[in-house]
Amino acid sequence: MSKTAAGTAPPDARTILKDVFGYPAFRGLQAEIVGHVAGGGDCLVLMPTGGGKSLCYQIPALLRTGTGIVVSPLIALMQDQVAALLEAGVRAAYLNSTLASEEASTVERALVAGEYDLLYIAPERLMTGRFMQLLEKLRSAGRLALFAIDEAHCVSQWGHDFRPEYIQLSMLHERFPDVPRIALTATADQQTREEIITRLGLDGARVFVSSFDRPNIRYRIVEKANAKAQLLAFLNAEHASDAGIIYCLSRKKVEETAAWLVDEGYNALAYHAGMETATRTRHQARFLREDGIIMVATIAFGMGIDKPDVRFVAHLDLPKSIEGYYQETGRAGRDGSSADAWMTYGLADVVNHRRMIDSSEADDQFKRVAGAKLDALLGLCEATTCRRVRLLAYFGESSTPCGNCDTCLEPPQDVLLGNETDRMVQWGHRELSTFGIGKELDKKQWQTVFRQLVAQGLLAVDHAGYGALKLTEASRAVLTGGQTVHMRKAQEARRERAARKGAKSAVSAGLDDAARELWERLREWRAGIAKEHGVPAYVVFHDATLAELARERPVTEDALSRISGVGTRKLERYGADLLKLMGA
């Protein structure tokens, strides 16, 4: 296929977009990326969760001759993507550890026979000699369309999603230099981008960077007092019947929190790497297929989860970096409707993370990088200005105050401490003239002071002193009056709104009564189809498509085809049912 002009996608790409996937137009950089890859170019794509990354390689794979090979570390993502593609009429399959030997052999034979447009595969299986031989056969037959490397940040040794097998993927370019490659991720700072390019051999590839902003997500970080009570107030007030994810640092805390939420009347499940595989798989399937499930998990859960109607992501413990925080919170609101990123954070979180870094057996370089990443996250937590501005700045993107985060909606009071700080940090020594200063502060206020001093590197964990805090060298300038310290004033407990009764989905909240009734009938119909096909409901149609159907109420096939998300295949399969429901 000849190269496509820069900035455009070939006309047949737009046809595929509408007929196969049901979307009327490309968004953002999608058209330019599709044109570049379809024309044979390599690229790195940084696009936020929910931004439409998958289309950037799925459509070029359908445009080019042969099969597109998609490398993914995630079994759940493979299965969901393939199910969605099959629903849309695309010939797709996956190869991973869930397949029996005979099933895998059947897929391999079909691949060589040219029966697939897209094949999803785990990186460790891709790199086997057996599969490399299959790829050689495809290339010899001129049927190797492209390589898509999803979750490309897994190549970074500095990230919490590091997968050693990803480093070997540079071999793809060495063995198949004429096959275009597209690496994709939703989370990468400048250091990680450079590492992806180096390790995957993408020197000379185009880099496409979309905005990292997720304007539909409201960011809120609260000072930790009674974390469970704070979480319960947040859920009761904001998300009484919504699907969401709650992240905890330890497996024990995951299980305890899930059990406690069940006692409080919530439909909560636990997920962590220490559980039996069958239990984890069952819980994940329920989260994907049922409404209103809350998954309480460690970071073992979530990457590649394509559930669009997650209305909140909550953190009961501090993540390790802004990348981790961004990636985890980005699992909320993939459908573009309003969602919350809520976190409770306190002094113990800061101390524990500092201790883990300082006492780890990693080399000094790793500790420096980990410390810098933690510092950046603490800066976000302690921000007195717009959190979104701070978050986006970390990824090199400038922005203006969003009006949709806690610091914009309820600006914190900023306290300046100059020479007074030396008196505040020299507590407990009766022989000093400053003894007794600060007694007007209560326990919570002192915890706030200590937390911010640790966050700013002015206090550190004394490992020889059983976890006590000590002054750092950086505090000297403050003690001598040469540095001014900015601190947030301890906030009063936030009064949550009363719990919602009969809460509406964020997607359907704007519908009138008649449309709302139709929306419920459509959801019931979709649930039946999803159960029949053994797929999550959103694989059949997203909530946004059902809401548009309820709002527009099309009564002809032509009008139905103009609804976003209704492609040719789905119109053929479900058009009659939908029109019947429209007239009910």
HUZIQUI-V655275 format. One record per pair of residues at least 24 apart in sequence whose ideal C-beta (glycine too) atoms are under 7 Angstrom apart, sorted by the first residue. I is the first residue (numbers start at 0). J is the second residue. D is the distance in whole Angstrom. If there is no record, write none. Layout:
BEGIN
I;J;D
I;J;D
END
This chain:
BEGIN
0;37;6
0;38;7
0;62;7
0;63;6
1;38;7
2;38;3
2;39;6
3;34;4
3;37;6
3;38;5
4;34;7
5;31;7
6;31;5
7;34;5
8;33;4
8;34;4
9;34;6
9;37;6
9;62;7
11;62;6
12;37;7
12;58;5
12;62;6
15;58;5
15;61;5
16;58;6
18;566;6
18;567;4
19;87;5
19;88;6
19;89;6
19;566;5
19;568;7
20;54;7
20;87;6
20;566;6
21;563;6
21;564;4
21;565;5
21;566;4
21;569;6
22;563;6
23;563;6
26;51;6
27;209;5
28;207;5
28;209;5
29;54;6
29;55;6
31;207;7
32;207;5
33;58;5
33;59;6
35;205;6
36;145;6
36;179;5
36;181;5
37;62;4
37;63;6
39;179;5
40;179;6
40;205;6
41;179;6
41;180;5
41;201;6
41;204;4
42;181;5
42;204;5
42;205;4
42;206;7
42;207;6
43;151;7
43;182;5
43;192;7
43;195;6
43;196;6
43;201;6
43;204;6
43;206;5
44;181;6
44;183;5
44;207;5
45;184;6
45;187;6
45;192;7
45;207;7
45;208;5
45;209;7
46;183;7
46;185;6
46;209;4
47;185;5
47;209;7
47;211;5
47;213;6
47;329;6
48;185;5
48;329;4
48;330;6
48;333;6
49;333;4
49;335;7
50;209;6
52;183;5
53;80;7
55;181;6
55;183;7
56;145;7
56;147;4
56;181;5
57;117;6
59;145;6
60;116;6
60;117;5
60;144;5
60;145;6
61;89;7
61;116;6
63;144;4
63;145;6
64;141;6
64;142;6
64;144;6
65;137;6
65;141;7
65;142;3
65;143;5
65;144;4
66;110;6
66;115;5
66;116;6
66;117;7
66;118;6
66;137;6
66;142;6
66;143;7
66;144;6
67;116;7
67;117;5
67;144;5
67;145;5
67;147;6
68;118;6
68;120;6
68;146;5
69;117;6
69;118;7
69;119;5
69;147;4
69;149;6
70;120;6
70;122;5
70;125;6
70;146;7
70;147;7
70;148;5
70;149;6
70;168;7
71;119;6
71;121;7
71;149;5
71;150;7
71;303;7
72;121;7
72;122;6
72;150;6
72;153;6
72;162;5
73;150;7
73;302;6
73;303;3
75;283;6
75;303;6
75;304;6
76;303;3
76;305;7
77;119;4
79;305;5
79;535;7
79;538;7
80;119;6
81;119;6
82;534;4
82;538;5
83;538;5
84;117;6
86;538;6
86;539;7
86;569;7
87;566;6
87;568;5
87;569;7
88;568;3
89;116;5
89;117;7
90;114;6
90;115;5
90;116;5
91;115;6
91;116;6
91;117;4
92;118;6
93;118;7
93;119;4
93;120;7
94;118;7
94;120;5
94;124;6
95;121;5
95;124;7
107;133;6
111;136;6
113;142;6
122;162;7
122;164;4
122;165;6
122;168;6
123;164;5
126;164;7
126;167;5
134;175;7
138;175;6
143;175;7
143;178;5
145;178;6
145;179;5
145;180;7
145;181;7
146;171;5
146;178;6
146;180;5
147;181;5
147;183;7
148;180;7
148;182;4
148;199;7
149;183;5
150;184;6
150;302;6
150;303;7
151;182;4
151;183;6
151;184;4
151;195;5
151;199;7
152;184;4
152;186;5
152;187;5
152;191;6
152;195;7
154;194;7
154;195;6
154;198;5
154;199;6
155;191;5
155;194;5
155;195;7
157;190;7
157;191;7
157;368;5
158;191;6
158;322;6
159;298;6
159;319;6
159;323;5
160;302;6
166;198;6
168;199;6
169;198;6
169;199;6
169;200;4
172;200;4
185;326;6
185;329;6
186;322;5
186;325;6
186;326;4
188;322;6
188;393;6
188;394;6
189;395;6
210;396;6
211;391;6
211;394;5
211;396;6
212;387;7
212;391;6
212;398;7
213;329;6
213;332;7
214;401;7
214;403;7
215;332;5
215;335;6
215;336;6
215;337;5
215;338;6
216;328;6
216;331;6
216;332;5
216;338;5
216;340;5
217;339;5
217;340;7
217;403;5
217;404;6
218;340;5
218;386;5
218;387;6
218;404;4
218;405;7
219;339;7
219;340;7
219;341;5
219;404;7
219;405;4
220;342;5
220;344;6
220;380;5
220;405;7
221;343;5
221;493;7
222;344;7
222;345;6
222;447;7
222;489;7
222;490;6
223;343;4
223;344;6
223;345;3
224;492;7
226;315;5
226;343;5
227;259;7
229;343;5
230;313;6
230;315;7
231;263;6
232;495;4
233;313;7
233;341;6
233;495;7
234;265;7
235;498;4
236;495;4
236;496;5
236;497;7
236;498;6
237;311;7
237;339;6
238;310;6
238;311;5
239;498;5
239;499;5
239;502;5
240;291;5
240;502;5
241;291;6
241;310;4
241;311;6
242;290;7
242;291;6
242;292;6
242;306;7
242;308;6
242;309;5
242;310;6
243;293;5
243;309;6
243;310;6
243;311;4
243;312;7
243;313;7
244;294;5
244;296;6
244;301;6
244;309;6
244;312;5
244;330;6
245;293;6
245;295;5
245;313;5
245;315;6
246;296;6
246;298;7
246;314;5
246;315;7
246;327;6
247;295;7
247;297;6
247;315;5
247;316;6
248;316;4
250;297;6
253;295;5
253;296;6
253;297;6
256;295;5
256;315;7
257;295;4
260;293;6
260;295;7
265;293;6
266;291;6
266;292;5
266;293;6
267;293;4
267;295;6
268;292;6
268;294;6
268;295;7
269;295;5
270;294;6
270;296;4
270;299;7
270;300;4
271;296;6
271;297;4
271;299;6
272;297;7
272;299;4
287;535;4
288;529;7
288;535;5
288;536;7
298;323;7
298;327;7
301;327;6
301;330;5
304;330;6
306;535;7
306;537;7
307;333;4
307;334;4
307;537;5
307;541;5
307;542;7
308;334;6
308;537;7
308;542;5
309;333;7
309;338;7
310;338;5
310;505;6
311;338;6
311;339;4
311;341;6
312;340;5
313;341;5
313;342;7
314;342;4
315;343;6
316;348;6
317;344;5
317;348;4
317;352;6
318;376;7
319;352;7
319;372;7
319;373;7
320;372;4
320;373;7
320;376;6
321;372;7
321;375;5
321;376;5
321;379;6
321;390;7
321;393;5
324;376;6
325;390;7
334;506;6
334;541;6
334;542;6
334;543;5
335;543;7
336;505;4
336;506;5
337;505;5
344;380;5
345;446;7
345;450;6
346;446;5
346;449;5
346;450;4
346;453;7
349;377;7
349;450;6
349;453;5
349;454;6
350;453;6
350;460;6
350;466;7
353;453;7
353;459;7
353;460;5
354;460;5
354;462;7
357;460;7
357;462;7
358;462;6
377;454;4
381;451;6
381;454;5
381;487;6
382;406;6
383;411;5
383;413;5
383;485;7
383;487;6
411;487;5
411;488;7
411;490;6
412;488;4
413;485;6
413;487;7
414;486;5
414;488;5
415;483;6
415;485;6
416;484;4
416;486;6
417;480;7
417;483;5
418;480;4
420;477;5
420;484;5
421;477;7
421;478;4
423;448;6
424;452;7
424;470;7
424;474;7
443;489;6
444;489;5
447;489;4
448;486;7
451;486;5
451;487;7
455;484;7
504;542;6
506;542;4
506;543;6
506;546;5
507;546;5
510;546;7
510;549;6
510;550;6
514;549;4
514;550;5
517;549;4
517;552;7
518;545;6
518;546;6
518;549;4
520;580;6
520;583;7
521;545;5
521;548;6
521;549;6
521;580;6
524;576;7
524;580;6
540;564;6
548;577;7
552;581;5
553;581;6
554;578;7
554;581;6
554;582;7
END
